[in-house]
Amino acid sequence: MNLHIVALFKFNESYLMEAVELFQTLVRETRKEEGCLQYDLIEDNEQKGTFFLMELWENAEYHSRHNGTDHLLNFRRDASKILTGNIEVYKGFKVY
């Protein structure tokens, strides 16, 4: 069963370029992973510095593998220095 994920990030406006660079590397490398069906970065058009990742994985096992990849661990380490709050993550399976 496909796993859908939305991850929400908020960055201080003075770090937007750095945040986008971090995301570009993360998205590029994640899209290469087995089981990754969709991995898109979206910027909120009303709240500057707010981004979300729309993820679709073949199943939860592939996402679990993703959590241990170097590119995700590096992103988490580097992004934690410039985030304005906690990352919010929502996971689920399609209902209808």
Secondary structure as UniProt FT lines:
FT   STRAND          3..11
FT   HELIX           13..15
FT   HELIX           16..30
FT   TURN            31..32
FT   TURN            34..35
FT   STRAND          36..43
FT   TURN            48..49
FT   STRAND          50..57
FT   HELIX           60..66
FT   TURN            67..68
FT   HELIX           70..79
FT   TURN            80..82
FT   STRAND          88..92
//
